[in-house]
Amino acid sequence: MPQGIDNLANLAIERPDLEGLRDLLVTLPESLLALGACAVFDSAGRTRRVLFESQGLSVVLCGWLPGQRSEPHDHGGSLCALRVLRGVATEARYEITQDGRAREVERDDYLPGSVLACDGSDVHALINDRGSSEPLVTLHLYRPTPLMTEYDLVPEEAP
């Protein structure tokens, strides 16, 4: 595991707002970019490796094979910033219908080095497109550790 996770976590604890978390990932030290090679992958679904969890902060490394995705989810009031370390991430954003289902309203692709930031009420999903030729690796900062709610898609949008 590359050195510097503890330092990143300490800086994130000092910068508790969404802009601070985002800025830390934009200026991620070169040594931590090597985390892209530390991800593990599983054909059963995306992997999540908790690198740090303390003082209301979680640092998580995720690995996604082509075709893998998260369910539409929120972060339960927690802030989240993530950086694409490897591959191309697709983020789908959703609105919640009156019956509590997720309807996609927007979709964007993010190249390596891109940083996304979500407040606790945003509902989104991350996707490594089936047509992708390589795995996706993302590094996430959560403050505090989230209790996510997953949402069912409206029937016409189910994958």
Buried (B, 14 or more C-beta within 10 A) or exposed (E): EBEBBEEBBBBBBEBBEBEBBBBBBEEBEEEBBBBBEBBEBEEEEBBBBEBBBEEEBBBBBBBBBBEBBBEBBBBBEBBBBBBBBBBBBBBBBBEBEEEEBBBBEEEEEBEBEBBBBBEBEBBBBBBBBEEBEEBBBBBBBBBBBBEEBEBEBBEEBEE
